[in-house]
Amino acid sequence: MDSRLLTGLAGAALLCLAARGGAADRLSATVQIPDGFTPNSAIVRARLPIDWNGPLEVTELPGGRVSASQFDPIARTVHWRLERPRAGETRTFEIVLPAGTDPEAEAEVGPPVAECRVTDDAATLVLSNRPVLRYNTAAVEPPTGLDPVFRRSGHIHPFWTPGGRVVTDEFPADHPHQHGVFSAWVHTSFEGRPVDFWNQGQKTGTVEHRQLDDAASGPLFAGFVARLEQIARIDGGDVPALRETWRVRTWNLEGEDAFVVDVDVEQQGIEGRPLTVHEYHYGGFAVRGAAEWFQQPGSDFLTSEGRTRRDGNHTRPAWVALHGTVDGAPSGIALICHPGSVRAPQPIRLHPDKPYFVYSPPVLGEFQLTADSAYRARYRLVAFDGPPDADRLNRLARDFAEPLTATLSAD
């Protein structure tokens, strides 16, 4: 028997793998719920010690209650729902990999609660038949009369709240280069030339979607992997200056009256052609808020430090919420920066009078992106109805930074 000790940031688990001849492979998991843990339900995860893509079952011991579970074949990680966790308690589970099952076979499951619906022009994430977000794989054309240079792909819009309100905007009249949830650098140098990937009207750069991979649906999460390029426009031609990957996932969190989406961003330069990102007051991973929030009295920011538009610019909060009224009701969208991100806690640019903000590492100084070193940042988006709830955002930030995670080590 190969027994392994699992330790996590917010919880600990003990897993043992036993191959019992023709019987099923079994993993026993003991999860220690940390002190101060408050959610009514949670998703715990563990990385399997073998390659597996087939069906599995997670049951709680004693009693054999089946837990909702989902396997991520890319990370070889199994996720399952932890019902009614109590701080400080210990819970035991058994994971069964049925005997005689092809580990490469797709698991047969019922209709997924969390779905990734892919069409020719977009990937839409859906929870219980309610749309969460649309990631645009095809270029969205600007409104009539606007320069075609502002066409854009590789961004998220619309982003909905659970109540169906749209809390993002694109092609706003004041800043038509802003596109929902998007990523771009501003003040850069590439091959000895200044390139601005953010301000498309400068006609020196833009961002384009290239490929969509690994669409996933299931009971606990849905997501996809998007591959983008930040493009330099040089001598009338488009030249890739930066390759970018987004790993996007929405979670089915029972009892959470908000849509929660994680976006992991990775960027690499082009071989032999480094990109220099210069110190600047904005540029990075951004959110353009709802159209109704433009110059709307009462629309504002709230940060994890209790700051607002008035005093929050270029501070380094764990999260920022942008909120206002949409269709006559309060709503908002928040962005949480993972503490493992480059230059975390990242500075935040809060615009003094427009509904947009951006986590901006260049505020802290210049850096270079090459083919040999990856830039990595992780963000959690939260779309909600009602006013911003600091307690909820603090809890989601803690869960993002320290999830109930199990990792394996040889005994």
C-alpha positions as CSV (number, residue, x, y, z in Angstrom):
1,M,0.0,0.0,0.0
2,D,1.2,3.5,-0.8
3,S,0.1,5.9,1.9
4,R,0.5,9.6,1.5
5,L,0.2,12.6,3.8
6,L,-1.7,15.5,2.4
7,T,-1.4,19.0,3.8
8,G,-3.3,22.1,2.7
9,L,-3.2,25.8,3.4
10,A,-6.6,25.9,5.1
11,G,-7.1,22.3,5.8
12,A,-5.3,19.0,6.0
13,A,-6.1,15.6,4.6
14,L,-4.7,12.0,4.8
15,L,-5.1,9.9,1.6
16,C,-4.1,6.3,1.1
17,L,-4.2,4.5,-2.2
18,A,-4.7,0.7,-2.2
19,A,-4.8,-1.4,-5.3
20,R,-6.8,-4.5,-4.2
21,G,-6.3,-7.0,-7.0
22,G,-9.4,-6.9,-9.2
23,A,-11.2,-4.6,-6.7
24,A,-11.6,-0.9,-7.0
25,D,-8.8,1.5,-6.2
26,R,-9.7,3.4,-3.0
27,L,-8.6,6.7,-1.5
28,S,-9.4,7.5,2.1
29,A,-9.4,11.2,2.9
30,T,-9.6,12.8,6.3
31,V,-10.2,16.6,6.2
32,Q,-9.5,18.8,9.1
33,I,-11.7,21.9,9.0
34,P,-9.6,24.9,10.1
35,D,-10.6,27.2,13.0
36,G,-12.5,30.2,11.8
37,F,-14.0,28.5,8.8
38,T,-17.5,29.9,8.2
39,P,-19.1,28.8,4.9
40,N,-22.2,26.6,5.0
41,S,-20.7,24.5,2.3
42,A,-17.3,24.3,0.6
43,I,-15.4,22.6,-2.1
44,V,-12.4,20.5,-1.1
45,R,-9.8,19.2,-3.5
46,A,-7.0,16.7,-3.7
47,R,-4.6,15.8,-6.5
48,L,-4.8,12.1,-7.4
49,P,-1.6,10.0,-7.4
50,I,-2.4,8.4,-10.7
51,D,-3.6,9.6,-14.2
52,W,-7.4,9.3,-14.3
53,N,-10.2,10.7,-16.4
54,G,-12.9,8.1,-15.8
55,P,-15.8,8.0,-13.3
56,L,-15.2,8.1,-9.6
57,E,-17.4,8.4,-6.5
58,V,-16.8,10.2,-3.2
59,T,-18.6,9.1,-0.1
60,E,-18.5,10.4,3.4
61,L,-17.7,7.9,6.2
62,P,-19.4,6.6,8.2
63,G,-22.8,6.3,6.5
64,G,-21.7,6.3,2.9
65,R,-23.4,9.6,1.9
66,V,-22.4,10.4,-1.7
67,S,-20.8,13.8,-2.2
68,A,-21.1,15.8,-5.4
69,S,-17.7,15.5,-7.1
70,Q,-15.9,16.5,-10.3
71,F,-12.5,15.6,-11.7
72,D,-10.1,18.0,-13.4
73,P,-8.0,15.9,-15.9
74,I,-5.6,18.7,-16.6
75,A,-4.5,19.2,-12.9
76,R,-5.4,15.5,-12.0
77,T,-7.4,17.0,-9.2
78,V,-10.7,15.7,-7.7
79,H,-13.1,18.2,-6.2
80,W,-16.0,17.4,-3.9
81,R,-18.6,19.2,-1.9
82,L,-18.2,19.4,1.8
83,E,-21.6,19.8,3.3
84,R,-22.2,21.8,6.6
85,P,-18.6,22.1,7.6
86,R,-17.9,23.1,11.2
87,A,-14.7,24.9,12.2
88,G,-12.3,22.6,14.0
89,E,-14.0,19.3,13.1
90,T,-12.5,16.3,11.2
91,R,-14.4,14.7,8.3
92,T,-13.5,11.4,6.6
93,F,-14.3,10.4,3.0
94,E,-13.6,7.5,0.6
95,I,-12.9,8.0,-3.1
96,V,-13.5,5.0,-5.2
97,L,-12.1,4.4,-8.7
98,P,-14.2,1.5,-10.0
99,A,-12.3,-1.6,-11.1
100,G,-12.2,-2.4,-14.8
101,T,-12.8,1.2,-15.8
102,D,-10.7,2.7,-18.6
103,P,-8.9,5.7,-16.9
104,E,-9.1,7.6,-20.1
105,A,-12.8,7.2,-20.6
106,E,-15.1,10.1,-20.0
107,A,-17.3,9.8,-16.9
108,E,-21.0,9.4,-17.5
109,V,-22.9,12.0,-15.6
110,G,-26.2,13.7,-15.7
111,P,-26.9,17.2,-17.0
112,P,-24.3,19.5,-15.5
113,V,-25.2,22.3,-13.2
114,A,-22.2,24.3,-14.3
115,E,-21.8,24.5,-18.1
116,C,-19.4,25.9,-20.6
117,R,-21.4,26.5,-23.8
118,V,-19.1,27.0,-26.8
119,T,-20.3,28.6,-30.1
120,D,-18.4,30.0,-33.1
121,D,-17.9,33.4,-31.5
122,A,-17.9,32.9,-27.7
123,A,-17.7,30.6,-24.7
124,T,-20.5,31.3,-22.2
125,L,-20.4,30.0,-18.6
126,V,-23.8,29.1,-17.1
127,L,-24.9,28.1,-13.6
128,S,-28.3,26.4,-13.3
129,N,-29.3,27.8,-16.7
130,R,-28.4,31.4,-15.6
131,P,-25.7,33.0,-17.7
132,V,-22.6,34.1,-15.7
133,L,-20.3,35.5,-18.4
134,R,-19.5,35.5,-22.1
135,Y,-15.9,35.3,-23.2
136,N,-15.6,36.6,-26.8
137,T,-13.5,34.4,-29.1
138,A,-14.5,36.3,-32.2
139,A,-13.8,40.1,-32.6
140,V,-16.7,42.2,-31.4
141,E,-17.2,45.0,-33.9
142,P,-17.6,48.6,-32.6
143,P,-20.8,50.5,-33.0
144,T,-21.5,52.3,-36.3
145,G,-19.5,55.4,-36.6
146,L,-16.7,54.3,-34.4
147,D,-13.2,53.6,-35.9
148,P,-12.9,49.8,-36.6
149,V,-9.5,49.9,-34.8
150,F,-11.5,49.4,-31.6
151,R,-12.7,46.0,-32.6
152,R,-11.7,43.4,-29.9
153,S,-11.7,39.8,-29.0
154,G,-10.2,38.0,-26.0
155,H,-12.3,39.7,-23.3
156,I,-15.3,39.1,-21.1
157,H,-18.6,40.9,-21.7
158,P,-21.3,40.7,-20.6
159,F,-20.8,39.6,-17.0
160,W,-24.1,39.1,-15.2
161,T,-25.2,39.0,-11.6
162,P,-27.4,36.1,-10.3
163,G,-30.3,38.5,-10.8
164,G,-29.5,38.9,-14.4
165,R,-28.1,42.4,-14.4
166,V,-25.1,43.2,-16.6
167,V,-22.3,44.8,-14.6
168,T,-19.8,45.3,-17.4
169,D,-19.7,47.5,-20.5
170,E,-17.7,47.8,-23.7
171,F,-17.1,50.5,-26.3
172,P,-18.1,53.2,-23.8
173,A,-18.2,56.6,-25.5
174,D,-15.6,58.1,-23.1
175,H,-13.2,55.2,-23.5
176,P,-14.1,52.9,-26.5
177,H,-10.9,50.9,-26.0
178,Q,-12.3,49.4,-22.7
179,H,-13.9,46.0,-23.0
180,G,-15.6,44.5,-20.0
181,V,-13.0,42.4,-18.2
182,F,-9.8,42.7,-20.2
183,S,-6.0,42.6,-19.9
184,A,-3.5,44.9,-21.6
185,W,-0.3,46.8,-20.9
186,V,0.0,50.5,-21.7
187,H,3.5,52.0,-21.6
188,T,5.8,49.4,-23.2
189,S,8.8,49.0,-25.5
190,F,9.1,46.3,-28.1
191,E,12.0,46.0,-30.6
192,G,13.0,49.6,-29.8
193,R,9.5,51.0,-30.4
194,P,6.8,52.3,-28.0
195,V,3.7,50.0,-28.0
196,D,0.4,50.6,-26.3
197,F,-1.8,47.5,-26.2
198,W,-4.5,49.2,-24.1
199,N,-5.3,52.4,-26.0
200,Q,-6.2,51.0,-29.4
201,G,-6.8,54.4,-30.8
202,Q,-3.0,55.0,-30.7
203,K,-2.8,52.3,-33.4
204,T,0.4,50.8,-32.0
205,G,-1.1,47.7,-30.4
206,T,-4.1,45.6,-29.5
207,V,-5.1,42.2,-28.0
208,E,-6.6,39.2,-29.9
209,H,-8.0,35.8,-29.0
210,R,-6.2,32.9,-30.6
211,Q,-7.5,29.6,-29.3
212,L,-10.0,28.0,-26.9
213,D,-9.1,24.7,-25.2
214,D,-10.3,22.4,-22.4
215,A,-14.0,23.5,-22.1
216,A,-15.4,21.8,-19.0
217,S,-18.8,21.3,-17.5
218,G,-20.0,19.5,-14.4
219,P,-21.7,19.6,-11.0
220,L,-19.2,21.8,-9.3
221,F,-17.4,24.0,-11.9
222,A,-17.3,25.0,-15.5
223,G,-14.5,26.7,-17.4
224,F,-12.1,26.9,-20.3
225,V,-8.6,27.8,-21.3
226,A,-8.2,30.8,-23.6
227,R,-5.0,31.7,-25.5
228,L,-4.4,35.3,-26.5
229,E,-1.7,37.5,-28.0
230,Q,-0.9,41.1,-27.3
231,I,-0.1,42.4,-30.8
232,A,2.3,45.1,-31.8
233,R,1.5,47.0,-35.0
234,I,4.8,47.7,-36.7
235,D,5.3,49.1,-40.2
236,G,1.8,48.3,-41.2
237,G,1.9,44.7,-40.0
238,D,0.7,42.8,-36.8
239,V,3.5,41.2,-34.8
240,P,3.0,39.0,-31.7
241,A,4.7,40.7,-28.8
242,L,3.3,38.6,-25.9
243,R,1.6,35.3,-25.5
244,E,-1.1,35.1,-22.9
245,T,-3.2,32.3,-21.3
246,W,-6.3,32.7,-19.3
247,R,-7.6,29.7,-17.2
248,V,-11.2,30.6,-16.4
249,R,-13.5,28.7,-14.0
250,T,-16.8,29.5,-12.4
251,W,-17.8,27.6,-9.2
252,N,-21.2,26.2,-8.1
253,L,-21.0,27.4,-4.5
254,E,-24.2,26.4,-2.7
255,G,-25.7,29.1,-0.6
256,E,-23.5,31.8,-2.2
257,D,-25.7,34.6,-3.6
258,A,-23.1,35.7,-6.1
259,F,-21.3,34.4,-9.2
260,V,-17.7,33.6,-8.4
261,V,-15.2,33.2,-11.3
262,D,-11.4,32.6,-11.0
263,V,-9.1,33.8,-13.8
264,D,-5.5,32.6,-13.8
265,V,-3.3,34.8,-16.1
266,E,0.0,33.7,-17.5
267,Q,2.1,35.7,-20.0
268,Q,5.4,35.0,-21.8
269,G,7.4,37.0,-24.2
270,I,8.6,36.0,-27.7
271,E,11.9,34.2,-28.1
272,G,14.7,36.7,-28.6
273,R,12.2,39.6,-28.5
274,P,11.7,40.8,-24.9
275,L,8.9,43.2,-24.0
276,T,9.6,45.9,-21.5
277,V,6.7,47.2,-19.4
278,H,7.6,50.7,-18.1
279,E,6.5,52.3,-14.9
280,Y,3.1,53.8,-15.4
281,H,-0.1,54.7,-13.5
282,Y,-2.3,52.1,-15.0
283,G,-2.3,48.9,-17.2
284,G,-2.9,45.3,-16.3
285,F,-6.1,43.2,-15.5
286,A,-9.1,45.6,-15.7
287,V,-12.8,45.9,-15.2
288,R,-15.1,48.4,-17.0
289,G,-18.3,48.6,-15.0
290,A,-21.9,48.9,-16.1
291,A,-22.8,51.7,-18.5
292,E,-25.4,53.1,-16.0
293,W,-22.6,53.7,-13.5
294,F,-21.0,56.4,-15.6
295,Q,-21.4,59.7,-13.7
296,Q,-24.2,58.0,-11.6
297,P,-24.6,59.6,-8.1
298,G,-23.8,56.9,-5.6
299,S,-21.8,54.7,-7.8
300,D,-18.4,54.2,-6.1
301,F,-15.6,51.8,-5.3
302,L,-15.0,50.0,-2.0
303,T,-11.7,48.3,-1.1
304,S,-10.8,45.7,1.5
305,E,-9.2,48.6,3.4
306,G,-12.5,50.5,3.5
307,R,-11.3,53.1,0.9
308,T,-13.4,54.5,-1.9
309,R,-12.8,56.5,-5.1
310,R,-11.8,59.5,-3.0
311,D,-8.8,57.9,-1.3
312,G,-8.2,54.4,-2.7
313,N,-6.2,55.1,-5.9
314,H,-2.8,53.3,-6.0
315,T,-3.4,51.6,-2.7
316,R,-2.7,47.8,-2.5
317,P,-6.0,46.2,-1.3
318,A,-6.8,42.5,-1.3
319,W,-10.1,43.3,-3.2
320,V,-11.9,46.1,-4.9
321,A,-15.7,46.3,-5.5
322,L,-17.3,48.6,-8.1
323,H,-21.0,49.2,-7.4
324,G,-24.0,51.2,-8.3
325,T,-27.6,50.8,-9.6
326,V,-28.5,48.8,-12.7
327,D,-32.1,48.6,-13.9
328,G,-33.2,50.3,-10.7
329,A,-31.5,47.9,-8.3
330,P,-28.1,48.0,-6.5
331,S,-25.5,45.6,-7.9
332,G,-21.8,45.3,-8.4
333,I,-18.7,43.5,-9.4
334,A,-15.6,42.8,-7.3
335,L,-12.1,41.7,-8.2
336,I,-9.8,39.9,-5.7
337,C,-6.1,39.6,-6.3
338,H,-4.4,36.4,-5.2
339,P,-1.5,36.9,-2.8
340,G,0.6,34.6,-5.0
341,S,0.4,37.0,-8.0
342,V,3.4,38.9,-9.3
343,R,4.0,42.0,-7.1
344,A,1.1,41.2,-4.8
345,P,-0.6,42.9,-3.2
346,Q,-0.8,44.7,-6.6
347,P,-1.6,48.5,-6.7
348,I,-5.0,49.4,-7.9
349,R,-5.9,52.2,-10.3
350,L,-9.3,53.7,-9.4
351,H,-10.4,56.2,-12.0
352,P,-11.4,59.5,-10.4
353,D,-14.8,59.8,-12.3
354,K,-15.3,56.7,-14.5
355,P,-16.5,53.2,-13.6
356,Y,-13.4,51.3,-14.2
357,F,-10.4,50.0,-12.3
358,V,-7.3,47.9,-12.9
359,Y,-4.8,46.0,-10.8
360,S,-1.6,47.6,-12.1
361,P,1.8,46.1,-11.3
362,P,3.6,48.8,-13.4
363,V,2.8,51.4,-10.7
364,L,5.7,49.8,-8.7
365,G,8.3,50.1,-11.5
366,E,9.5,48.7,-14.8
367,F,9.8,45.0,-15.6
368,Q,10.6,42.8,-18.6
369,L,8.7,39.9,-20.1
370,T,10.7,37.2,-21.9
371,A,10.2,33.8,-23.3
372,D,12.2,32.3,-20.4
373,S,10.2,33.7,-17.5
374,A,6.5,33.7,-17.1
375,Y,4.4,36.5,-15.6
376,R,1.6,34.9,-13.4
377,A,-1.3,36.6,-11.7
378,R,-4.5,35.1,-10.3
379,Y,-7.8,36.9,-9.9
380,R,-11.3,36.1,-8.5
381,L,-14.3,38.0,-9.9
382,V,-17.5,38.3,-7.9
383,A,-20.7,39.6,-9.4
384,F,-23.5,40.4,-6.9
385,D,-26.9,41.9,-6.4
386,G,-27.3,44.4,-3.7
387,P,-24.7,46.6,-2.1
388,P,-21.1,45.3,-1.6
389,D,-20.8,43.0,1.4
390,A,-17.3,43.3,2.9
391,D,-17.7,40.2,5.1
392,R,-18.6,38.1,2.1
393,L,-15.7,39.5,0.0
394,N,-13.2,38.9,2.8
395,R,-14.4,35.3,3.2
396,L,-14.1,34.7,-0.6
397,A,-10.7,36.3,-0.6
398,R,-9.6,33.9,2.3
399,D,-11.0,30.9,0.4
400,F,-9.2,32.0,-2.8
401,A,-5.9,32.4,-1.0
402,E,-6.2,29.3,1.2
403,P,-8.6,26.8,-0.3
404,L,-9.3,23.4,1.3
405,T,-6.5,21.6,-0.6
406,A,-4.8,18.3,-0.3
407,T,-1.4,17.5,-1.7
408,L,0.4,14.1,-1.8
409,S,3.7,13.1,-0.4
410,A,5.3,9.6,-0.2
411,D,5.1,7.9,3.1
